[in-house]
Amino acid sequence: MQKIIFTEEYCRPENLHPFTYTRHIQDIRIGILTIREKWERYLKLTSANKWEENYLDDEQSVKIEKGIGKDDYLMVHANVLPTKAIISKIKKLNNGEFLTSGKEGGIAFKFSNKEVLGLHKIKINKSVEAKEEVKAIHYPWQITQMNDWAIREDFTLITAGRKSKPVSKTNKTIKPAQIFIEAGAKLEHCILNAEDGPIYIGKNALVMEGSLLRGPLAICEGAVVKMGTKIYGATTVGPFCTVAGEIKNTVLFAFSNKAHDGYLGDSVLGEWCNLGAGTSNSNVKNTAGEVKYWVDADQKEIGAGFKGGLLMGDYSKAAINTSFNTGTMVGICCNVFATGLTPKFMSNFCWGADGITKYKLDKALTDIDNWKKLKGLTISDREKQILTDIYKLF
């Protein structure tokens, strides 16, 4: 087995909008790592994306066709999260065997050029059913619902056989054996409570004084936790994100900011999002009733349980003191400003919150570039092309 090939076929990536407008399912962060990173670490293999015949394909995407190569390949359903038990099953597969689950359907298929019949057509010799529990995501709110489990799994995977950097004596720790600090991370005069779950502090992360951290929690590489921040599990502060205020059971993918006071709970922010000072969200209805999200692909609301906050796509921003309603979904490249509670659904490239005015593409791309320059980066041609293709759809 030489390479993992991720496929979104039968995974319904449209149900994971807004996050899969700008990335494949396998590049969603849940826990400490993305789904892709989990599989690569478990199997110690590199990966590629299957050619899916849409705007996210690129020159590295793999077409499954005769003459694909002499190696063995493992095609993985992109929404499946690996576990030790599933990895053990996969390692026993022979070419032509398809690992399935009664509940989740397809998991992974091992093949070589011999099994390839034509373009994206592969002969299955045998189906093998996994009796073990299979974890998979189908809707975006499941990212927070499964984040507790995912942080624990990733913590074990990342830290196995390794030694943490010592915790400075200025910090107060509870259950320090469940705290892992990578090289270059800095934290002083903080409280870290890992009694209810592990705490992972990534490479070169900065946790400023007075911060109160409860596990399970991941502060990823280069992230900044500002003074006096209160973070409850199960939360992931992704690479190069900046956070402050009060945060609970939330995932920030990467390069996003919630840098001031305000509450963010049971929420997911994509990449390059920014919440203005004083912005907060509701995560529980006043009636304590079921929270529902609008799923555009199905043109209906779907229940997500009794807690559900803000789901915000890449490159979206909110003005100071924005109040997000329970179960709110914001598309990509939105500039949100409103009086009172925002609408529960805002489509891509929304300007304001009225659902009528559209963010002009040229301005959106310029504004993204301005934000990226604040962190020493610039918008790429690839990003521009993807956003242009999405803009044409709306």
Number of C-alpha atoms within 10 A of each C-alpha: 15 14 17 25 25 25 22 18 12 11 20 15 22 17 17 24 24 25 26 22 21 21 15 20 28 23 18 23 24 30 30 31 25 19 20 27 19 24 24 16 14 15 17 13 14 14 19 15 23 22 20 16 10 8 14 18 15 14 6 10 16 18 15 19 16 17 11 15 12 10 11 18 20 23 21 27 22 27 28 22 21 22 20 11 13 19 14 12 17 21 12 10 19 16 21 18 20 24 20 18 17 11 11 16 15 21 24 27 26 24 24 20 18 16 18 19 13 12 10 14 12 19 15 15 12 14 15 16 15 19 13 11 13 19 17 18 22 17 18 23 24 16 24 25 21 17 24 22 16 24 27 21 18 22 23 12 15 16 15 9 7 8 10 15 14 12 17 13 10 12 15 15 19 14 14 16 12 20 26 21 22 19 14 14 20 18 20 17 16 22 19 23 23 22 17 15 21 26 30 27 28 24 18 19 25 23 26 18 18 17 22 21 26 23 24 30 35 30 29 27 23 22 27 25 27 20 17 18 22 21 28 18 23 30 32 32 32 30 25 24 27 25 26 23 23 19 27 20 25 28 29 28 29 24 24 26 23 27 20 20 20 21 19 27 24 26 30 29 30 27 24 22 27 25 24 19 18 17 21 25 23 22 22 20 15 8 7 9 11 15 20 19 23 17 19 15 12 10 8 10 12 14 13 17 13 15 21 30 27 26 24 29 27 27 26 26 22 21 17 17 18 22 22 25 22 25 29 24 27 29 23 29 28 26 23 22 19 17 10 11 14 21 18 17 19 23 20 24 26 22 20 20 22 14 14 11 11 17 18 13 16 10 10 20 18 13 15 19 16 15 18 16 12 9 10 8 11 14 16 9 9 11 13 17 13 16 20 15 14 16 16 8 7 9
